[in-house]
Amino acid sequence: MDIKHLKYFIAIAEEGNITSAAKRLHISQPPLSMQLKLLEEELGITLVERGSRNITLTDAGRLLYKHACKIVSLTNTAIKEIEDFDNGVKGTLRLGTISSSGTALLSRRMIEFHKNNPNISFEVHEGTTFEMLEMLEDNTIEVAIVRTPFKAKNVVLNYLESEPMVAVAREEHFSDIKEDIISLDKLDNKPLIFYRRYELLITSIFEKNNVKLNSFCKNDDARTTLLWAKAGLGIAVIPKSAAKIIESNNLKTKVIDETNLYTRLGVIYRKSTNLSKAAKSFIKLFN
């Protein structure tokens, strides 16, 4: 099994049809069917279920597709980085980010970085903080922008500035609140929308302050949190910088005056890894 076979399998998996995959790869159908058969024989397992017109991946096929995509991506990135190795700070930075880092990342730091390194391109992977940690571990990415709190071993962490959590909602949810900085009790029994990973933190702080928590919606993405708030369904509780992801004249933002609800972004990378020139240059922005 080599890179070519993996590329063939990815095309078959994504097209769901041998004929379409063959057209995409600019080869004829019989050789592609044979390559799939040989791959299954080599691995000793069925990768696809063949129908009259389309094929579907077996559990083993889905697992191979997941790893094949990573292997092909890393191979392409490695080739590009090697080609640029002796040509100064060039190449592609494999960067992981969480949804709530958007406005903080696309600030003066990123603008400054691009200005000083115009020949660096980006391969951005988005997900949760814990998905970023997994991508670092399997070398899908070199550097990640994550948000505290989290626990991880064998990583180097450079913190950004600390920031408060804010409550974001339509005017009707703040009809009894006039101030821009609010105490926690102002959210007593109000329908709250927040990240699932903050559930334990928020729950414990509300209990400690004897404030009733109305957990209306838990999710895993800043955009989802804000979109539900924008629809008037409840009050989003998110980091302050994340509130800028979705701009709306209908949304009002209140800073929550609670020291235990502060959070911060961080730039992380693995301790035992040889970083590319692009990654080293990027990390310098946060030292």
C-alpha positions as CSV (number, residue, x, y, z in Angstrom):
1,M,0.0,0.0,0.0
2,D,1.5,3.3,-1.1
3,I,0.4,6.9,-1.4
4,K,-1.0,6.3,-4.9
5,H,-3.3,3.5,-3.6
6,L,-4.5,5.8,-0.8
7,K,-5.3,8.6,-3.2
8,Y,-7.3,6.1,-5.3
9,F,-9.2,4.9,-2.2
10,I,-9.9,8.5,-1.1
11,A,-11.4,9.3,-4.5
12,I,-13.6,6.1,-4.4
13,A,-14.8,6.9,-0.9
14,E,-15.6,10.5,-1.7
15,E,-17.3,9.8,-5.1
16,G,-19.2,6.8,-3.9
17,N,-18.9,5.3,-7.3
18,I,-16.0,3.7,-9.2
19,T,-16.9,5.3,-12.5
20,S,-17.0,8.8,-11.1
21,A,-13.8,8.2,-9.1
22,A,-12.0,6.9,-12.3
23,K,-13.1,10.1,-14.1
24,R,-11.8,12.2,-11.3
25,L,-8.4,10.4,-11.3
26,H,-8.3,10.4,-15.2
27,I,-7.9,6.7,-15.4
28,S,-10.2,4.0,-16.8
29,Q,-12.6,2.1,-14.6
30,P,-11.3,-1.5,-14.8
31,P,-7.8,-0.7,-13.4
32,L,-9.3,1.3,-10.5
33,S,-11.6,-1.6,-9.6
34,M,-8.6,-3.9,-9.7
35,Q,-6.6,-1.6,-7.4
36,L,-9.4,-1.5,-4.9
37,K,-9.6,-5.3,-5.0
38,L,-5.9,-5.6,-4.5
39,L,-6.0,-3.2,-1.6
40,E,-8.7,-5.2,0.1
41,E,-6.7,-8.4,-0.4
42,E,-3.5,-6.8,0.9
43,L,-5.3,-5.7,4.1
44,G,-7.4,-8.9,4.4
45,I,-10.6,-7.0,4.9
46,T,-13.6,-5.7,3.0
47,L,-13.4,-1.9,2.6
48,V,-16.6,-1.2,0.6
49,E,-20.0,-2.7,0.2
50,R,-20.8,-2.9,-3.5
51,G,-24.3,-2.0,-4.7
52,S,-25.7,-2.0,-8.2
53,R,-24.7,1.6,-8.8
54,N,-23.0,3.0,-5.8
55,I,-20.7,1.8,-3.0
56,T,-20.6,2.5,0.7
57,L,-17.7,2.2,3.1
58,T,-17.6,-0.5,5.7
59,D,-16.5,0.4,9.2
60,A,-13.0,-0.6,8.2
61,G,-13.3,1.5,5.1
62,R,-14.3,4.6,7.1
63,L,-11.3,4.0,9.4
64,L,-8.9,3.7,6.4
65,Y,-10.4,6.8,4.8
66,K,-9.8,8.9,7.9
67,H,-6.2,7.8,8.2
68,A,-5.6,8.0,4.4
69,C,-6.7,11.7,4.3
70,K,-4.2,12.5,7.1
71,I,-1.4,10.6,5.4
72,V,-1.9,12.2,2.0
73,S,-2.2,15.7,3.6
74,L,1.0,15.2,5.6
75,T,2.8,13.9,2.6
76,N,1.8,16.9,0.5
77,T,2.8,19.3,3.3
78,A,6.1,17.5,3.8
79,I,7.0,17.8,0.1
80,K,6.1,21.5,0.0
81,E,8.1,22.2,3.2
82,I,11.2,20.3,1.9
83,E,11.0,22.2,-1.4
84,D,11.0,25.5,0.5
85,F,13.6,24.4,3.1
86,D,16.5,26.4,1.7
87,N,14.5,29.3,0.5
88,G,14.1,31.3,3.7
89,V,10.9,31.4,5.7
90,K,8.4,29.9,3.2
91,G,6.1,26.9,3.1
92,T,2.8,26.1,4.7
93,L,2.0,26.5,8.4
94,R,-0.4,23.7,9.6
95,L,-2.4,25.6,12.2
96,G,-5.2,24.5,14.4
97,T,-7.8,26.9,15.8
98,I,-10.9,26.8,17.9
99,S,-14.0,28.6,16.7
100,S,-13.9,31.2,19.5
101,S,-10.3,32.3,18.5
102,G,-11.3,33.9,15.2
103,T,-11.3,37.6,16.0
104,A,-8.4,37.3,18.5
105,L,-6.3,35.5,15.9
106,L,-7.2,37.8,13.0
107,S,-5.8,40.8,14.9
108,R,-2.6,42.7,14.8
109,R,-0.6,39.6,15.4
110,M,-1.7,37.8,12.3
111,I,-1.5,41.0,10.2
112,E,2.0,41.5,11.5
113,F,2.9,37.9,10.8
114,H,1.7,38.0,7.2
115,K,3.4,41.3,6.6
116,N,6.7,40.0,7.8
117,N,6.3,36.5,6.2
118,P,4.4,37.0,2.9
119,N,5.6,33.7,1.5
120,I,4.0,31.5,4.1
121,S,0.6,30.0,3.3
122,F,-1.8,28.3,5.8
123,E,-3.5,25.0,6.2
124,V,-6.1,25.7,8.9
125,H,-7.9,22.9,10.8
126,E,-10.8,23.9,13.0
127,G,-12.3,22.1,16.0
128,T,-12.6,22.0,19.8
129,T,-9.6,22.5,22.1
130,F,-9.5,18.7,22.7
131,E,-9.6,18.0,18.9
132,M,-6.6,20.4,18.6
133,L,-4.7,18.4,21.2
134,E,-5.4,15.2,19.2
135,M,-4.3,16.8,16.0
136,L,-1.0,17.9,17.6
137,E,-0.4,14.4,18.9
138,D,-0.8,12.8,15.5
139,N,1.1,15.6,13.8
140,T,-1.8,16.8,11.6
141,I,-0.9,20.3,12.8
142,E,2.2,21.9,14.2
143,V,0.7,24.7,16.2
144,A,-2.7,25.2,17.8
145,I,-4.7,28.1,19.2
146,V,-6.7,26.8,22.2
147,R,-8.6,28.1,25.1
148,T,-8.3,27.5,28.8
149,P,-9.1,25.5,30.9
150,F,-7.6,22.3,29.6
151,K,-5.1,19.6,30.7
152,A,-2.4,18.3,28.4
153,K,1.1,16.7,28.8
154,N,4.1,17.2,26.6
155,V,3.1,20.6,25.2
156,V,4.5,24.0,25.4
157,L,1.9,26.7,26.1
158,N,2.2,30.5,25.6
159,Y,-0.7,32.5,27.0
160,L,-2.4,35.4,25.4
161,E,-4.2,38.1,27.5
162,S,-6.8,37.0,30.0
163,E,-10.4,38.0,29.2
164,P,-13.8,37.9,30.9
165,M,-16.9,36.0,29.9
166,V,-19.8,38.0,28.5
167,A,-23.5,37.6,28.2
168,V,-24.8,38.2,24.7
169,A,-28.5,38.3,23.8
170,R,-31.3,40.3,22.2
171,E,-32.7,43.3,24.0
172,E,-35.8,41.5,25.3
173,H,-33.6,39.2,27.5
174,F,-31.9,42.3,29.1
175,S,-35.1,44.3,29.7
176,D,-34.4,44.4,33.4
177,I,-30.6,45.0,33.0
178,K,-29.4,48.5,32.1
179,E,-25.7,48.4,33.1
180,D,-22.9,47.0,30.7
181,I,-21.1,45.2,33.5
182,I,-23.3,42.8,35.4
183,S,-23.1,40.6,38.5
184,L,-23.8,36.9,38.2
185,D,-27.2,37.2,39.9
186,K,-28.5,39.1,36.9
187,L,-28.5,35.8,35.1
188,D,-30.6,34.1,37.7
189,N,-32.9,31.6,36.0
190,K,-32.4,33.1,32.6
191,P,-32.1,30.7,29.6
192,L,-28.4,30.4,29.0
193,I,-26.5,29.0,26.0
194,F,-22.9,28.0,26.5
195,Y,-20.1,25.6,25.5
196,R,-20.4,22.1,26.8
197,R,-16.8,22.2,28.0
198,Y,-17.7,25.0,30.4
199,E,-20.6,23.2,31.9
200,L,-18.8,22.1,35.1
201,L,-17.2,25.5,35.6
202,I,-20.4,27.4,35.1
203,T,-22.4,25.0,37.2
204,S,-20.0,25.2,40.1
205,I,-19.8,29.0,40.0
206,F,-23.6,29.4,39.9
207,E,-23.9,27.0,42.8
208,K,-21.2,28.8,44.8
209,N,-23.0,32.1,44.4
210,N,-26.5,30.6,45.0
211,V,-27.7,31.7,41.6
212,K,-30.2,29.4,39.8
213,L,-28.7,28.1,36.5
214,N,-31.2,27.6,33.6
215,S,-29.1,25.6,31.2
216,F,-31.2,26.1,28.0
217,C,-28.6,24.9,25.4
218,K,-25.2,23.3,25.6
219,N,-23.1,23.0,22.4
220,D,-19.5,22.9,21.1
221,D,-19.1,25.9,18.9
222,A,-19.0,29.7,19.4
223,R,-20.9,30.3,16.2
224,T,-23.8,28.0,17.3
225,T,-23.9,29.8,20.7
226,L,-24.2,33.2,19.1
227,L,-26.6,32.1,16.4
228,W,-29.0,30.8,18.9
229,A,-28.7,34.0,20.9
230,K,-29.3,36.0,17.7
231,A,-32.5,34.1,17.1
232,G,-33.7,35.3,20.5
233,L,-33.7,31.8,22.1
234,G,-31.6,32.7,25.1
235,I,-28.4,34.4,26.4
236,A,-25.0,33.3,25.1
237,V,-22.3,33.0,27.7
238,I,-19.0,33.2,25.8
239,P,-15.5,34.7,26.0
240,K,-15.5,38.4,25.2
241,S,-13.4,38.1,22.1
242,A,-15.7,35.4,20.7
243,A,-18.6,37.8,20.8
244,K,-17.3,39.6,17.7
245,I,-17.6,36.5,15.5
246,I,-21.1,37.4,14.6
247,E,-21.9,41.1,14.4
248,S,-25.6,42.1,14.8
249,N,-27.3,45.3,15.8
250,N,-29.9,43.2,17.6
251,L,-27.4,41.7,20.0
252,K,-26.3,43.4,23.3
253,T,-23.2,42.4,25.2
254,K,-22.8,42.5,29.0
255,V,-19.5,41.8,30.7
256,I,-20.0,39.3,33.6
257,D,-18.3,40.6,36.7
258,E,-17.1,37.3,38.0
259,T,-13.3,36.6,38.4
260,N,-13.7,32.9,38.2
261,L,-15.3,33.2,34.7
262,Y,-12.2,34.6,33.1
263,T,-10.5,32.6,30.3
264,R,-7.6,33.1,27.9
265,L,-6.3,31.8,24.6
266,G,-3.0,30.0,24.3
267,V,-0.7,28.9,21.6
268,I,0.6,25.4,22.0
269,Y,2.9,23.0,20.3
270,R,4.5,19.7,21.2
271,K,7.7,19.6,23.2
272,S,9.4,16.8,21.3
273,T,9.0,18.0,17.7
274,N,11.1,19.6,15.0
275,L,9.1,22.7,14.1
276,S,9.2,24.2,10.6
277,K,10.6,27.7,10.1
278,A,7.1,28.9,9.5
279,A,5.9,27.5,12.8
280,K,8.9,28.9,14.7
281,S,8.3,32.3,13.2
282,F,4.6,32.2,14.1
283,I,5.3,31.2,17.7
284,K,7.6,34.2,18.2
285,L,4.6,36.5,18.0
286,F,3.3,35.1,21.3
287,N,6.6,35.0,23.3
